[in-house]
Amino acid sequence: MAYLLDPPPGRSPLTRRGFLQLAALGSLGAAVAACAPSPTGGAPAAKPPAKPAASGAPAAPASAATGEWERVLAAAKQEGRLVLAGPPGDLYRNALVAFEKAYPDIKVEFSGGSGRDLAPRLMAEREAGQYLVDVHVGGPETANSQFKPRGVLDPIKPAIIAPDILDDARWVSGFDAGFMDKEGQYIYGFQGYIAPIVHVNRDVVPESELSRMEQLADPRWRGKISWNDPRVPGYGSANAGHLLMVLGEDWLRRAYQQDVTVVVDLRQQVEWMVRGQYPIGVGIDETHLEAYRAQGLGQNVRPLDYGSEAGQRMSPAWGNAMLVNRAPHPNAARVYLNWLLSKEGQTTWVQVTAQNSRRVDVEGPPATAPDQKAKYRIVNHEDYNHYISEAQAAARDIFK
């Protein structure tokens, strides 16, 4: 297995923040202005990404079987709406509801929240005989641990109409490499970016004192670390699982024992970091950081040891598509999935979120882009989920 330890050769070091500034020139500028941060600082000028396709009468997906597409689209228009459960925050809402611009006859009812909040509600509804959700976009851990075992999900591939979506040449490591479940059927990670594990406010903790991940277990950092709750599914436990996989259980337990402040509220964690109360943050949601940077705060928050195997990981984050079975609007769900995984849908996702797509024909921020030729050991994949489960168990031992 390979890890991308440096930006791919031949690409300019355009940061995610620089990418946002450029994307603001496109038709989604208003939405992009509120989104994701840079891992490294300023950026040189570069050509802005292509604008999403204009709204209006949608064309069939490239190379689609025309008769089947027209039949499904007509039925979807009759249904008239799609119920979508997605990630929390307006950023993801903007990216996912942009579907309506291409398909104005299908209205999206969006509800946002983490998987750990969605799962109890969705399961309670289904136990009561209510099947209300068509599509879920979110993290893979809850889906693998709760939705898949309970038979909540339908396979992805049978719903795809456009052959270009299944073309291995259009995806990092091929199309099937995006599945986050062992069966390779139900949970499709379309997003793929090289994510930092830990961030540090360098106004408070200079790099001369903390530059390597291994140093995080040094007692001098006791009481200075916040950690997105590693006991439950989310960024915090996924990053903990990666650290367990790379640095081992002994190191992880020592890091947990640093008088760590466990936090559930992702926005609160970023606020603590930028204000210096807890200048070291594990598992922060970078999309919240940009809002503070827009106010002149957090300008010197940087990833720790970014470029090392321990300091970064390939992550699908919230960018995983799932079809909920017994959907109330099955044709709209199918149209939506084909749009989301198309070049147009992925371009919209990248422009709004400033996260990279696994589609190689969609340009994202080069500094966090995956290597198109690399093979990644992704801790979010069900094959490696045991690292996350073990990291959660260790956290529950320590954080009572």
N, C-alpha and C positions, 0 to 999 in steps of 0.2 A: 504494500500500500504506500502511496506517496502523499506527502503534504506539500502544499504550496507555501514556501517559506519567504518568498519575495514576490513583488509584483511581476507578472509575466514579462519576459524580455521583449523589448521593442514597443512597449506601451509607455505613454507619458505618465508621470506620477500624478495624474489628476485625482484630487481627493474627492470624497463624497460631498463635502461642503461646496467645493468648486463645481461639482456636477450639479448640485442644486441651483447654484447661481446661473449656470448655463441653461438648465432645464426651464428656469423661469421665463426664458425667452419664448418658449413654446406655448401652445394653446392651453396647457394645464398650469401655467405659471402661478395662478392664484392659489391652487392647491399645493403646489410644490413649495411655496414660500414657507410653509409650516412644517417641513419634514426634516429628514435625517441629517446627522452631523458628519463631520470629518474625523477620521482617525488620526490624521497627521498634521493638519493645519491648512495654510493657504494653498492656492493652486494656480498654475499657469492657464492662460486662455486656451480654449479648445473649441472645436466645432460642436455646436449643440446637437443633441439627438433629434431624430426626425419627429415631426409632430404626429400625434395619433390621427388616424383616418377621420375625415370629417363626418359629422352625423348625417343621417338621412337614410334612404333605403339601403339596407345592408346587402352586400354581395355574398354569395355562397363562399365558404372557406375554400382556400386554394385547393384545387384538384378534388374537391368533394364530389361525391356521387350526386349529381344535380337533383334527380328525382327524389332521393331520400332526404336531402337537405330541404327542399321546398316543402315536402310533406311535414317534416318535423317543425320547421319554422312556422308553417301555417297553423299547426296544432298549438304551438307555443303562443302565438298571437291570440288564439282563441282562449287559452288559459289566462293570458293577460298579466300575469305577475309571477314573481319568483321570491321565495322566502329564503333569505341567506343569513346564516349565522357566521359572523366573521370576527376578526381580532378586535380588541378594544381601541378606541380612539378615532378621531375624525380623519387622520391620515389614511388609515386602511379603508375606512368608509369611502373616502374620495376615490381611492384607486379601484375599489370593487364595484361601486355604484356607477362608475363611468360607463359601464355596460349599457346603460339607458341611452347614452348618446348614439350608440350604434344601433340599438334596438328600442326605439322610443315606444313601441307598442307593448313592451314588456316592462312593467314597473317592478323595481326591486324593493322589497321590504327587508331592511337591514337591521340586525341587532348585533351589537358588539360585546365581546367579553372573552375572558380567558377560558381555556378548555375546562379547567377545574370548576369554573362557575357554570359553564354551559352543560356539562355532563349530567349533574343531578336534575336540572330542569328538563332536559331532553328526555332522560330516562323516565322521569315521573310522568311526563306527557304521554309517552308511548305506553306505559303501564296502564294509563287511563284510557287507552284506545284513541289517543289524539296523535296524528301524524302530521306535524305542522311545518317541518323544515325540509327544504329541497336540497340545498347545498351547504356544506360547511367548509370554510377556509380558516385554517388555524394551525396550531402546533400538532406534531405527530404523536407525542407521548400519551396524551389522554385518549387519542383515537386508537392507538395500539393496545392500551391497557384496559379500556372500557368499551369503546364503540365496536371495535372489530370482534372481540369475544362474545358480545351480546347480539351479534348479527344485525347491527344498525346500518352497515354500509353496503352499497352495491359496487361491483367492479367498475373500474374507470374505462378500460379499453373498449368494451362493447358500445359505450356511449359516444365514442369519438367518430366523427364522420369524415373529417378532413385528413387524408393520408399524410399530408406534410407534417402534421403534428407527431405522427409515429415515426418519422424519418430520423434514424439515429444520428445522421450527420448534423442535425439541427440542435442537438443537446449535448452538453458536457458529458462525456463518457457514455453517450447513447441514451435513448429515451428511457429504457427500463431502469437505468441507474437512479432515476428520480424517485422510484417507489421506496417508501419508508417502512413497508411491512414485508414480512418474510415471504409471503405468497406473491408479492409483486403485482397486486391487483387493486388495492383499496385506498391507499394514502399516497397521493402524488406530490412530491416536493418539487415544485417548479422554480422556487427561489433557491439560489445558491451563492452565498457570498462568504468571504473569509472574515469571520467575526472575531473581534477582540474578546478575550476572556475577562480581563480586569482593566478598569480605568483608574487613573490617578490624577488628582488635582495637583499639578506641578507648582502652583503658587504656594502650596503648603508642604508638599513632599518633593524635594528636588530629585532629579534622576541620579545624581551622584550618590544619593542615599538608598534608592530603591530602583534597580534597573532590571532585575531578573525575577522571574516568577518564583523560583526557589526561595528567594529572600522573604517572600510574603509570610512564611512561617517563623520568621525571626521575632522574638518577644518584643522588640522595640516598636512593633506595629500593633501591639495590643490596644484595643479600644478605639482604633482608627478605621476599622473596616466595617462596611455594611455589605450585606449579602442578600440578594433577592432570594426569598425563602427556599432553601435547598431541600426542604422536607417534602415538598409537593411538586408536581409537574410545572415546568416553567424555565425561564432563562437561568435561574439560579441553580436548579438541579442539573440541567443539561451541562452547564459549565463545570459544575462539580464533578459530574460523570466524566467529562473530558479530562479534568485534572487527575482524577483517579486512574483513568486509563493510561495517562502519560507519566505521572509522577508517583503513583502508588498510594495505597491506603494509609500508610503511616504518615506520609506528608500531608495528605488531605485532613486527617484527624488533627494533626498539629495546627493546621491552618484554621480549622473550625474552632479550636480552643484559644483563639486570639481575642477573647472577649468580644466576639463578633456581634454586631447588631443585625438581627434578622428583620427584613422588611418585606411586606407584601405590596405596598403601594409603590409602583415603579416611578411615578412622578415625584413622590416624596424622597425616594432614594437619590434621584438626580439632584433635587434641591439641596439635600444634605451635602452632596459631593461638591457642588459648585460654590456653596457657602462655606465649605471647609470644616463642617462639623464632623463628618466622616469622609475624609479626603480620598479614601480608597474604596472602590465599589466593585463588587463581583456580580456579574449578571445584570448590568443596567440595561434598560431599553434605550438605545441611542436616539430613537425618534423623539424622546422627551428632552434630550439635551439641546437640540437646536432651538427650541422655544426660549431657553435661558440664554443661549448665545445671541439670539436676536435682541435680547435686552442688555447685551454687553457683559453677561455673566458666563462663567465657565469657558473663557477663551483659552485657558491653558490646561484644560482637561485632556489627557492623552492616554492611549492604550499602554499597558505595561508589557514590555518585552514582545511587542508585536513583530512577528517575523520568526519567532521561535515555535517549535512544535507545541510547547506548553502554553504559549501566549495567544494562540489563535486556533480557530477550528472552522471547518467547512460547515455552514449552517443553513438549513432551510427555514429556520425561525418560524414566523407565522405563515409562510408561503407554501402551504400544503392544501391541495384541493381534494375534497371528498364528496361523493354522492350519497345522500341519505336515502335509504330504501323506503318503499311505500310513500314516495314523495307525493304531495298534493298537486304538484305541477311538473310532472316528469319530462314533458317536452321542453318546457322553459329551462329546466335544469340541464338538459342535454345541450340546448343552444348556448347556455351560459358557459358550460364547461368547454365547448369548442371555441368560444370567444376568448375565454381566460387563457387557454393554452396556445392560442394563435400568436403570430408575431404582433398583431395589433394589440391584443390584450396584454401581452407581456411587455410591450413597449409602454403602455399606459402604466402598468404596475411599476416599472423601473423609473419612469419619469416622476411619478408621484411619491414613491417611497424612497427613491435613491438607493435601493437595494438591487443587487445583481440578479438577473434571471439566469437559469441554466440554459436557456436558448442562446445559442452562439450567434444567431443573426440579430440579436437585440443588444445594443451597446449600453453598458452600464458603467459605473465608476471603475476605471481600470485598477486603482489602488486596492480595491477589495474584490476584484474579479477572480474566479477560480481558474486554474490552469486547464485549458480545454483538453490537454493530453494526460492529465493526472488521474489517478485512481485514489479516491478518498475513503478513509475509514471514518464514517460519520456517526457520532455517538447517538444521534437521534434515530438512527435506523434500528429496527427491531432486533437485528442481530447483535447490536452493541448496547441495547437498552439495559442490559443487566448492570452495566457500569453506573447508569443513572439510578437504578433501583438500589444498588449497593451504597452509592453516595447519599441517597435519601435516607436509607436505614442508619448510616453512620451519623447523619445530621440529627435524626430523631433521638439517637442515643445521647447526643451532646446538648442539643437545644430543647429543653423541656418546656 
